[in-house]
Amino acid sequence: MRHDDLESALRVFDLGERATLKEIKARYRELARKHHPDGGNGGDTEEIYRVIEANRVIMDYVDSYRYCFSEREYLEQDPEERLRRRFMDDPLWGKR
């Protein structure tokens, strides 16, 4: 897989650079329902194939992703904790 493939798949899903697995799965279900030929609205066979292929590319990437458990990455993922650590000991914002 190339990065271009991943970017193309993200465009099909209309996702940004960061998304949770829950958001990816929800978006796939939404698009599959919308474009599936048995969905009641006639569907779009070509579009459902694009959605399925985009899902395959994204899931291949997610399955092989190596998660980073460093403190730096943790604080990047949890901005509330980052702010708490930065300002909690400050007399103006945190403890007195």
Biopython code that builds the backbone (N, CA, C, O; Angstrom):
import numpy as np
from Bio.PDB.StructureBuilder import StructureBuilder

atoms = [
    (1, "MET", "N", (0.850, -1.169, 0.000)),
    (1, "MET", "CA", (0.000, 0.000, 0.000)),
    (1, "MET", "C", (0.899, 1.236, 0.000)),
    (1, "MET", "O", (1.914, 1.280, 0.694)),
    (2, "ARG", "N", (0.517, 2.219, -0.774)),
    (2, "ARG", "CA", (1.211, 3.502, -0.792)),
    (2, "ARG", "C", (0.391, 4.527, -0.003)),
    (2, "ARG", "O", (-0.799, 4.336, 0.246)),
    (3, "HIS", "N", (1.051, 5.607, 0.379)),
    (3, "HIS", "CA", (0.340, 6.650, 1.125)),
    (3, "HIS", "C", (-0.761, 7.270, 0.268)),
    (3, "HIS", "O", (-1.796, 7.677, 0.797)),
    (4, "ASP", "N", (-0.555, 7.348, -1.039)),
    (4, "ASP", "CA", (-1.586, 7.867, -1.943)),
    (4, "ASP", "C", (-2.863, 7.033, -1.858)),
    (4, "ASP", "O", (-3.969, 7.571, -1.906)),
    (5, "ASP", "N", (-2.699, 5.709, -1.732)),
    (5, "ASP", "CA", (-3.856, 4.819, -1.593)),
    (5, "ASP", "C", (-4.632, 5.146, -0.317)),
    (5, "ASP", "O", (-5.863, 5.191, -0.313)),
    (6, "LEU", "N", (-3.890, 5.369, 0.758)),
    (6, "LEU", "CA", (-4.524, 5.691, 2.036)),
    (6, "LEU", "C", (-5.241, 7.039, 1.960)),
    (6, "LEU", "O", (-6.363, 7.172, 2.448)),
    (7, "GLU", "N", (-4.608, 8.025, 1.358)),
    (7, "GLU", "CA", (-5.248, 9.337, 1.213)),
    (7, "GLU", "C", (-6.514, 9.244, 0.375)),
    (7, "GLU", "O", (-7.517, 9.884, 0.692)),
    (8, "SER", "N", (-6.479, 8.462, -0.680)),
    (8, "SER", "CA", (-7.649, 8.273, -1.533)),
    (8, "SER", "C", (-8.786, 7.624, -0.743)),
    (8, "SER", "O", (-9.943, 8.030, -0.857)),
    (9, "ALA", "N", (-8.450, 6.625, 0.049)),
    (9, "ALA", "CA", (-9.459, 5.950, 0.871)),
    (9, "ALA", "C", (-10.062, 6.912, 1.887)),
    (9, "ALA", "O", (-11.268, 6.882, 2.128)),
    (10, "LEU", "N", (-9.241, 7.756, 2.477)),
    (10, "LEU", "CA", (-9.743, 8.736, 3.443)),
    (10, "LEU", "C", (-10.670, 9.744, 2.773)),
    (10, "LEU", "O", (-11.630, 10.207, 3.387)),
    (11, "ARG", "N", (-10.386, 10.087, 1.513)),
    (11, "ARG", "CA", (-11.281, 10.992, 0.785)),
    (11, "ARG", "C", (-12.635, 10.327, 0.531)),
    (11, "ARG", "O", (-13.675, 10.976, 0.648)),
    (12, "VAL", "N", (-12.629, 9.041, 0.184)),
    (12, "VAL", "CA", (-13.896, 8.320, -0.015)),
    (12, "VAL", "C", (-14.709, 8.342, 1.275)),
    (12, "VAL", "O", (-15.926, 8.525, 1.246)),
    (13, "PHE", "N", (-14.027, 8.155, 2.411)),
    (13, "PHE", "CA", (-14.701, 8.137, 3.712)),
    (13, "PHE", "C", (-14.941, 9.540, 4.255)),
    (13, "PHE", "O", (-15.647, 9.707, 5.250)),
    (14, "ASP", "N", (-14.363, 10.548, 3.611)),
    (14, "ASP", "CA", (-14.451, 11.937, 4.062)),
    (14, "ASP", "C", (-13.968, 12.071, 5.513)),
    (14, "ASP", "O", (-14.630, 12.668, 6.363)),
    (15, "LEU", "N", (-12.781, 11.488, 5.760)),
    (15, "LEU", "CA", (-12.163, 11.548, 7.078)),
    (15, "LEU", "C", (-10.918, 12.413, 7.018)),
    (15, "LEU", "O", (-10.282, 12.527, 5.970)),
    (16, "GLY", "N", (-10.571, 13.019, 8.138)),
    (16, "GLY", "CA", (-9.366, 13.822, 8.228)),
    (16, "GLY", "C", (-8.165, 12.950, 8.555)),
    (16, "GLY", "O", (-8.209, 11.727, 8.427)),
    (17, "GLU", "N", (-7.094, 13.604, 8.979)),
    (17, "GLU", "CA", (-5.865, 12.872, 9.287)),
    (17, "GLU", "C", (-5.974, 12.038, 10.553)),
    (17, "GLU", "O", (-5.256, 11.049, 10.697)),
    (18, "ARG", "N", (-6.848, 12.409, 11.464)),
    (18, "ARG", "CA", (-7.012, 11.655, 12.703)),
    (18, "ARG", "C", (-8.457, 11.189, 12.830)),
    (18, "ARG", "O", (-9.395, 11.974, 12.691)),
    (19, "ALA", "N", (-8.615, 9.911, 13.094)),
    (19, "ALA", "CA", (-9.943, 9.346, 13.305)),
    (19, "ALA", "C", (-9.798, 8.141, 14.218)),
    (19, "ALA", "O", (-8.796, 7.427, 14.166)),
    (20, "THR", "N", (-10.788, 7.923, 15.044)),
    (20, "THR", "CA", (-10.771, 6.741, 15.893)),
    (20, "THR", "C", (-11.292, 5.553, 15.098)),
    (20, "THR", "O", (-11.937, 5.720, 14.063)),
    (21, "LEU", "N", (-11.011, 4.368, 15.585)),
    (21, "LEU", "CA", (-11.526, 3.161, 14.939)),
    (21, "LEU", "C", (-13.052, 3.181, 14.953)),
    (21, "LEU", "O", (-13.692, 2.747, 13.995)),
    (22, "LYS", "N", (-13.621, 3.675, 16.020)),
    (22, "LYS", "CA", (-15.074, 3.778, 16.125)),
    (22, "LYS", "C", (-15.641, 4.691, 15.026)),
    (22, "LYS", "O", (-16.663, 4.372, 14.418)),
    (23, "GLU", "N", (-14.973, 5.823, 14.775)),
    (23, "GLU", "CA", (-15.418, 6.744, 13.723)),
    (23, "GLU", "C", (-15.281, 6.114, 12.340)),
    (23, "GLU", "O", (-16.146, 6.300, 11.484)),
    (24, "ILE", "N", (-14.203, 5.373, 12.120)),
    (24, "ILE", "CA", (-13.990, 4.712, 10.827)),
    (24, "ILE", "C", (-15.089, 3.688, 10.577)),
    (24, "ILE", "O", (-15.675, 3.648, 9.495)),
    (25, "LYS", "N", (-15.363, 2.864, 11.575)),
    (25, "LYS", "CA", (-16.396, 1.832, 11.410)),
    (25, "LYS", "C", (-17.774, 2.440, 11.215)),
    (25, "LYS", "O", (-18.556, 1.948, 10.401)),
    (26, "ALA", "N", (-18.085, 3.501, 11.949)),
    (26, "ALA", "CA", (-19.387, 4.157, 11.807)),
    (26, "ALA", "C", (-19.538, 4.754, 10.415)),
    (26, "ALA", "O", (-20.608, 4.664, 9.813)),
    (27, "ARG", "N", (-18.481, 5.359, 9.903)),
    (27, "ARG", "CA", (-18.528, 5.960, 8.573)),
    (27, "ARG", "C", (-18.696, 4.887, 7.505)),
    (27, "ARG", "O", (-19.431, 5.085, 6.537)),
    (28, "TYR", "N", (-18.015, 3.743, 7.672)),
    (28, "TYR", "CA", (-18.176, 2.637, 6.720)),
    (28, "TYR", "C", (-19.621, 2.150, 6.698)),
    (28, "TYR", "O", (-20.198, 1.962, 5.627)),
    (29, "ARG", "N", (-20.208, 1.945, 7.879)),
    (29, "ARG", "CA", (-21.604, 1.486, 7.935)),
    (29, "ARG", "C", (-22.542, 2.486, 7.264)),
    (29, "ARG", "O", (-23.459, 2.104, 6.536)),
    (30, "GLU", "N", (-22.301, 3.768, 7.520)),
    (30, "GLU", "CA", (-23.139, 4.814, 6.927)),
    (30, "GLU", "C", (-23.045, 4.804, 5.399)),
    (30, "GLU", "O", (-24.062, 4.862, 4.709)),
    (31, "LEU", "N", (-21.834, 4.732, 4.886)),
    (31, "LEU", "CA", (-21.645, 4.727, 3.434)),
    (31, "LEU", "C", (-22.161, 3.439, 2.796)),
    (31, "LEU", "O", (-22.735, 3.468, 1.707)),
    (32, "ALA", "N", (-21.958, 2.320, 3.468)),
    (32, "ALA", "CA", (-22.439, 1.041, 2.934)),
    (32, "ALA", "C", (-23.963, 1.045, 2.843)),
    (32, "ALA", "O", (-24.529, 0.598, 1.845)),
    (33, "ARG", "N", (-24.626, 1.550, 3.880)),
    (33, "ARG", "CA", (-26.087, 1.640, 3.845)),
    (33, "ARG", "C", (-26.555, 2.559, 2.718)),
    (33, "ARG", "O", (-27.522, 2.259, 2.018)),
    (34, "LYS", "N", (-25.868, 3.659, 2.556)),
    (34, "LYS", "CA", (-26.259, 4.655, 1.557)),
    (34, "LYS", "C", (-26.117, 4.135, 0.126)),
    (34, "LYS", "O", (-26.965, 4.412, -0.721)),
    (35, "HIS", "N", (-25.059, 3.390, -0.142)),
    (35, "HIS", "CA", (-24.750, 3.008, -1.529)),
    (35, "HIS", "C", (-25.054, 1.550, -1.876)),
    (35, "HIS", "O", (-24.928, 1.166, -3.038)),
    (36, "HIS", "N", (-25.444, 0.740, -0.915)),
    (36, "HIS", "CA", (-25.695, -0.672, -1.203)),
    (36, "HIS", "C", (-26.919, -0.823, -2.097)),
    (36, "HIS", "O", (-27.935, -0.169, -1.861)),
    (37, "PRO", "N", (-26.841, -1.675, -3.122)),
    (37, "PRO", "CA", (-27.963, -1.854, -4.054)),
    (37, "PRO", "C", (-29.246, -2.349, -3.381)),
    (37, "PRO", "O", (-30.341, -2.090, -3.881)),
    (38, "ASP", "N", (-29.125, -3.046, -2.273)),
    (38, "ASP", "CA", (-30.315, -3.555, -1.585)),
    (38, "ASP", "C", (-30.842, -2.560, -0.550)),
    (38, "ASP", "O", (-31.719, -2.905, 0.242)),
    (39, "GLY", "N", (-30.329, -1.356, -0.546)),
    (39, "GLY", "CA", (-30.677, -0.377, 0.474)),
    (39, "GLY", "C", (-32.004, 0.314, 0.278)),
    (39, "GLY", "O", (-32.375, 1.145, 1.108)),
    (40, "GLY", "N", (-32.726, 0.020, -0.760)),
    (40, "GLY", "CA", (-34.030, 0.625, -0.945)),
    (40, "GLY", "C", (-34.009, 1.841, -1.877)),
    (40, "GLY", "O", (-35.009, 2.146, -2.526)),
    (41, "ASN", "N", (-32.881, 2.524, -1.938)),
    (41, "ASN", "CA", (-32.803, 3.696, -2.806)),
    (41, "ASN", "C", (-32.132, 3.360, -4.137)),
    (41, "ASN", "O", (-31.731, 4.255, -4.881)),
    (42, "GLY", "N", (-32.016, 2.081, -4.427)),
    (42, "GLY", "CA", (-31.407, 1.658, -5.683)),
    (42, "GLY", "C", (-29.914, 1.477, -5.593)),
    (42, "GLY", "O", (-29.341, 0.630, -6.279)),
    (43, "GLY", "N", (-29.283, 2.265, -4.753)),
    (43, "GLY", "CA", (-27.844, 2.125, -4.546)),
    (43, "GLY", "C", (-27.029, 2.479, -5.771)),
    (43, "GLY", "O", (-27.559, 2.822, -6.828)),
    (44, "ASP", "N", (-25.754, 2.387, -5.597)),
    (44, "ASP", "CA", (-24.810, 2.690, -6.665)),
    (44, "ASP", "C", (-23.719, 1.630, -6.601)),
    (44, "ASP", "O", (-22.843, 1.679, -5.737)),
    (45, "THR", "N", (-23.778, 0.667, -7.524)),
    (45, "THR", "CA", (-22.864, -0.469, -7.507)),
    (45, "THR", "C", (-21.407, -0.025, -7.572)),
    (45, "THR", "O", (-20.562, -0.549, -6.846)),
    (46, "GLU", "N", (-21.116, 0.932, -8.435)),
    (46, "GLU", "CA", (-19.735, 1.404, -8.567)),
    (46, "GLU", "C", (-19.259, 2.076, -7.273)),
    (46, "GLU", "O", (-18.117, 1.896, -6.849)),
    (47, "GLU", "N", (-20.137, 2.836, -6.669)),
    (47, "GLU", "CA", (-19.763, 3.546, -5.433)),
    (47, "GLU", "C", (-19.585, 2.575, -4.265)),
    (47, "GLU", "O", (-18.691, 2.769, -3.442)),
    (48, "ILE", "N", (-20.416, 1.536, -4.174)),
    (48, "ILE", "CA", (-20.259, 0.581, -3.077)),
    (48, "ILE", "C", (-18.928, -0.146, -3.205)),
    (48, "ILE", "O", (-18.301, -0.468, -2.197)),
    (49, "TYR", "N", (-18.488, -0.408, -4.438)),
    (49, "TYR", "CA", (-17.171, -1.031, -4.629)),
    (49, "TYR", "C", (-16.055, -0.091, -4.172)),
    (49, "TYR", "O", (-15.073, -0.539, -3.581)),
    (50, "ARG", "N", (-16.200, 1.204, -4.440)),
    (50, "ARG", "CA", (-15.203, 2.189, -3.964)),
    (50, "ARG", "C", (-15.165, 2.223, -2.442)),
    (50, "ARG", "O", (-14.088, 2.293, -1.851)),
    (51, "VAL", "N", (-16.333, 2.172, -1.802)),
    (51, "VAL", "CA", (-16.419, 2.190, -0.338)),
    (51, "VAL", "C", (-15.774, 0.935, 0.241)),
    (51, "VAL", "O", (-15.012, 1.019, 1.204)),
    (52, "ILE", "N", (-16.070, -0.215, -0.331)),
    (52, "ILE", "CA", (-15.509, -1.483, 0.160)),
    (52, "ILE", "C", (-13.990, -1.483, 0.004)),
    (52, "ILE", "O", (-13.274, -1.900, 0.914)),
    (53, "GLU", "N", (-13.502, -1.022, -1.132)),
    (53, "GLU", "CA", (-12.057, -0.978, -1.357)),
    (53, "GLU", "C", (-11.389, 0.028, -0.415)),
    (53, "GLU", "O", (-10.312, -0.243, 0.115)),
    (54, "ALA", "N", (-12.013, 1.170, -0.207)),
    (54, "ALA", "CA", (-11.468, 2.159, 0.724)),
    (54, "ALA", "C", (-11.414, 1.581, 2.131)),
    (54, "ALA", "O", (-10.438, 1.792, 2.850)),
    (55, "ASN", "N", (-12.444, 0.861, 2.524)),
    (55, "ASN", "CA", (-12.463, 0.231, 3.849)),
    (55, "ASN", "C", (-11.336, -0.794, 3.971)),
    (55, "ASN", "O", (-10.688, -0.881, 5.014)),
    (56, "ARG", "N", (-11.100, -1.567, 2.915)),
    (56, "ARG", "CA", (-10.017, -2.559, 2.945)),
    (56, "ARG", "C", (-8.667, -1.880, 3.150)),
    (56, "ARG", "O", (-7.853, -2.334, 3.954)),
    (57, "VAL", "N", (-8.435, -0.796, 2.424)),
    (57, "VAL", "CA", (-7.163, -0.069, 2.542)),
    (57, "VAL", "C", (-6.991, 0.493, 3.945)),
    (57, "VAL", "O", (-5.929, 0.348, 4.549)),
    (58, "ILE", "N", (-8.027, 1.130, 4.462)),
    (58, "ILE", "CA", (-7.939, 1.729, 5.801)),
    (58, "ILE", "C", (-7.741, 0.654, 6.857)),
    (58, "ILE", "O", (-6.917, 0.815, 7.758)),
    (59, "MET", "N", (-8.480, -0.435, 6.759)),
    (59, "MET", "CA", (-8.356, -1.501, 7.760)),
    (59, "MET", "C", (-6.990, -2.184, 7.672)),
    (59, "MET", "O", (-6.429, -2.558, 8.701)),
    (60, "ASP", "N", (-6.450, -2.351, 6.476)),
    (60, "ASP", "CA", (-5.090, -2.899, 6.345)),
    (60, "ASP", "C", (-4.096, -2.011, 7.078)),
    (60, "ASP", "O", (-3.207, -2.501, 7.774)),
    (61, "TYR", "N", (-4.250, -0.715, 6.920)),
    (61, "TYR", "CA", (-3.356, 0.228, 7.596)),
    (61, "TYR", "C", (-3.551, 0.161, 9.118)),
    (61, "TYR", "O", (-2.580, 0.091, 9.871)),
    (62, "VAL", "N", (-4.788, 0.183, 9.551)),
    (62, "VAL", "CA", (-5.089, 0.165, 10.989)),
    (62, "VAL", "C", (-4.593, -1.137, 11.627)),
    (62, "VAL", "O", (-4.039, -1.118, 12.726)),
    (63, "ASP", "N", (-4.788, -2.253, 10.945)),
    (63, "ASP", "CA", (-4.362, -3.545, 11.497)),
    (63, "ASP", "C", (-2.846, -3.636, 11.648)),
    (63, "ASP", "O", (-2.353, -4.332, 12.535)),
    (64, "SER", "N", (-2.109, -2.940, 10.792)),
    (64, "SER", "CA", (-0.649, -3.024, 10.874)),
    (64, "SER", "C", (-0.031, -1.843, 11.619)),
    (64, "SER", "O", (1.191, -1.747, 11.734)),
    (65, "TYR", "N", (-0.881, -0.942, 12.128)),
    (65, "TYR", "CA", (-0.382, 0.248, 12.815)),
    (65, "TYR", "C", (0.263, -0.133, 14.138)),
    (65, "TYR", "O", (-0.267, -0.957, 14.884)),
    (66, "ARG", "N", (1.391, 0.461, 14.419)),
    (66, "ARG", "CA", (2.069, 0.241, 15.696)),
    (66, "ARG", "C", (1.744, 1.422, 16.595)),
    (66, "ARG", "O", (2.142, 2.556, 16.327)),
    (67, "TYR", "N", (1.022, 1.139, 17.654)),
    (67, "TYR", "CA", (0.598, 2.179, 18.569)),
    (67, "TYR", "C", (1.759, 2.675, 19.402)),
    (67, "TYR", "O", (2.622, 1.902, 19.819)),
    (68, "CYS", "N", (1.768, 3.951, 19.633)),
    (68, "CYS", "CA", (2.812, 4.575, 20.440)),
    (68, "CYS", "C", (2.220, 4.880, 21.815)),
    (68, "CYS", "O", (1.234, 5.609, 21.922)),
    (69, "PHE", "N", (2.815, 4.326, 22.855)),
    (69, "PHE", "CA", (2.321, 4.526, 24.211)),
    (69, "PHE", "C", (3.215, 5.471, 25.005)),
    (69, "PHE", "O", (3.207, 5.455, 26.236)),
    (70, "SER", "N", (3.979, 6.288, 24.301)),
    (70, "SER", "CA", (4.854, 7.234, 24.987)),
    (70, "SER", "C", (4.006, 8.304, 25.677)),
    (70, "SER", "O", (2.855, 8.540, 25.310)),
    (71, "GLU", "N", (4.587, 8.928, 26.660)),
    (71, "GLU", "CA", (3.886, 9.993, 27.377)),
    (71, "GLU", "C", (3.565, 11.153, 26.433)),
    (71, "GLU", "O", (2.488, 11.744, 26.515)),
    (72, "ARG", "N", (4.493, 11.476, 25.543)),
    (72, "ARG", "CA", (4.276, 12.550, 24.580)),
    (72, "ARG", "C", (3.037, 12.275, 23.719)),
    (72, "ARG", "O", (2.199, 13.157, 23.531)),
    (73, "GLU", "N", (2.929, 11.064, 23.205)),
    (73, "GLU", "CA", (1.773, 10.714, 22.370)),
    (73, "GLU", "C", (0.492, 10.678, 23.199)),
    (73, "GLU", "O", (-0.565, 11.095, 22.728)),
    (74, "TYR", "N", (0.584, 10.185, 24.425)),
    (74, "TYR", "CA", (-0.581, 10.157, 25.313)),
    (74, "TYR", "C", (-1.119, 11.572, 25.513)),
    (74, "TYR", "O", (-2.326, 11.799, 25.420)),
    (75, "LEU", "N", (-0.231, 12.517, 25.786)),
    (75, "LEU", "CA", (-0.652, 13.893, 26.001)),
    (75, "LEU", "C", (-1.185, 14.525, 24.722)),
    (75, "LEU", "O", (-2.045, 15.404, 24.777)),
    (76, "GLU", "N", (-0.688, 14.091, 23.585)),
    (76, "GLU", "CA", (-1.210, 14.577, 22.301)),
    (76, "GLU", "C", (-2.648, 14.093, 22.100)),
    (76, "GLU", "O", (-3.488, 14.824, 21.574)),
    (77, "GLN", "N", (-2.922, 12.872, 22.515)),
    (77, "GLN", "CA", (-4.251, 12.288, 22.342)),
    (77, "GLN", "C", (-5.255, 12.757, 23.396)),
    (77, "GLN", "O", (-6.465, 12.676, 23.181)),
    (78, "ASP", "N", (-4.760, 13.246, 24.532)),
    (78, "ASP", "CA", (-5.631, 13.662, 25.638)),
    (78, "ASP", "C", (-5.297, 15.099, 26.042)),
    (78, "ASP", "O", (-4.564, 15.320, 27.005)),
    (79, "PRO", "N", (-5.837, 16.080, 25.301)),
    (79, "PRO", "CA", (-5.496, 17.474, 25.568)),
    (79, "PRO", "C", (-5.903, 17.945, 26.966)),
    (79, "PRO", "O", (-5.241, 18.814, 27.533)),
    (80, "GLU", "N", (-6.970, 17.394, 27.529)),
    (80, "GLU", "CA", (-7.372, 17.780, 28.887)),
    (80, "GLU", "C", (-6.280, 17.441, 29.898)),
    (80, "GLU", "O", (-5.966, 18.242, 30.778)),
    (81, "GLU", "N", (-5.708, 16.255, 29.763)),
    (81, "GLU", "CA", (-4.627, 15.855, 30.664)),
    (81, "GLU", "C", (-3.402, 16.751, 30.471)),
    (81, "GLU", "O", (-2.736, 17.121, 31.438)),
    (82, "ARG", "N", (-3.117, 17.089, 29.234)),
    (82, "ARG", "CA", (-1.985, 17.970, 28.946)),
    (82, "ARG", "C", (-2.174, 19.325, 29.633)),
    (82, "ARG", "O", (-1.242, 19.853, 30.239)),
    (83, "LEU", "N", (-3.383, 19.883, 29.536)),
    (83, "LEU", "CA", (-3.654, 21.169, 30.176)),
    (83, "LEU", "C", (-3.642, 21.051, 31.697)),
    (83, "LEU", "O", (-3.142, 21.937, 32.391)),
    (84, "ARG", "N", (-4.193, 19.959, 32.208)),
    (84, "ARG", "CA", (-4.202, 19.749, 33.646)),
    (84, "ARG", "C", (-2.779, 19.714, 34.182)),
    (84, "ARG", "O", (-2.479, 20.355, 35.190)),
    (85, "ARG", "N", (-1.913, 18.982, 33.528)),
    (85, "ARG", "CA", (-0.519, 18.892, 33.968)),
    (85, "ARG", "C", (0.192, 20.241, 33.875)),
    (85, "ARG", "O", (1.036, 20.574, 34.707)),
    (86, "ARG", "N", (-0.160, 20.992, 32.866)),
    (86, "ARG", "CA", (0.532, 22.264, 32.658)),
    (86, "ARG", "C", (0.101, 23.330, 33.658)),
    (86, "ARG", "O", (0.927, 24.122, 34.111)),
    (87, "PHE", "N", (-1.186, 23.357, 34.008)),
    (87, "PHE", "CA", (-1.695, 24.467, 34.803)),
    (87, "PHE", "C", (-2.200, 24.099, 36.198)),
    (87, "PHE", "O", (-2.504, 24.999, 36.981)),
    (88, "MET", "N", (-2.301, 22.827, 36.534)),
    (88, "MET", "CA", (-2.927, 22.439, 37.791)),
    (88, "MET", "C", (-2.191, 22.975, 39.013)),
    (88, "MET", "O", (-2.832, 23.325, 40.004)),
    (89, "ASP", "N", (-0.887, 23.048, 38.972)),
    (89, "ASP", "CA", (-0.139, 23.536, 40.121)),
    (89, "ASP", "C", (-0.035, 25.055, 40.156)),
    (89, "ASP", "O", (0.490, 25.616, 41.118)),
    (90, "ASP", "N", (-0.518, 25.711, 39.141)),
    (90, "ASP", "CA", (-0.498, 27.162, 39.098)),
    (90, "ASP", "C", (-1.559, 27.706, 40.064)),
    (90, "ASP", "O", (-2.716, 27.294, 39.983)),
    (91, "PRO", "N", (-1.204, 28.604, 40.959)),
    (91, "PRO", "CA", (-2.176, 29.118, 41.938)),
    (91, "PRO", "C", (-3.395, 29.774, 41.289)),
    (91, "PRO", "O", (-4.486, 29.756, 41.858)),
    (92, "LEU", "N", (-3.215, 30.344, 40.115)),
    (92, "LEU", "CA", (-4.323, 31.002, 39.450)),
    (92, "LEU", "C", (-5.348, 30.001, 38.919)),
    (92, "LEU", "O", (-6.549, 30.268, 38.966)),
    (93, "TRP", "N", (-4.890, 28.847, 38.412)),
    (93, "TRP", "CA", (-5.782, 27.889, 37.759)),
    (93, "TRP", "C", (-6.057, 26.651, 38.574)),
    (93, "TRP", "O", (-7.152, 26.093, 38.499)),
    (94, "GLY", "N", (-5.111, 26.218, 39.335)),
    (94, "GLY", "CA", (-5.255, 24.932, 40.006)),
    (94, "GLY", "C", (-5.291, 25.066, 41.509)),
    (94, "GLY", "O", (-6.102, 25.804, 42.068)),
    (95, "LYS", "N", (-4.398, 24.340, 42.152)),
    (95, "LYS", "CA", (-4.343, 24.301, 43.610)),
    (95, "LYS", "C", (-3.868, 25.627, 44.166)),
    (95, "LYS", "O", (-3.121, 26.363, 43.521)),
    (96, "ARG", "N", (-4.311, 25.911, 45.365)),
    (96, "ARG", "CA", (-3.889, 27.143, 46.040)),
    (96, "ARG", "C", (-3.062, 26.793, 47.241)),
    (96, "ARG", "O", (-2.603, 27.685, 47.956)),
]
sb = StructureBuilder()
sb.init_structure("model")
sb.init_model(0)
sb.init_chain("A")
sb.init_seg("    ")
for serial, (resi, resn, name, xyz) in enumerate(atoms, 1):
    if name == "N":
        sb.init_residue(resn, " ", resi, " ")
    sb.init_atom(name, np.array(xyz, "f"), 0.0, 1.0, " ", f" {name:<3s}", serial, name[0])
structure = sb.get_structure()
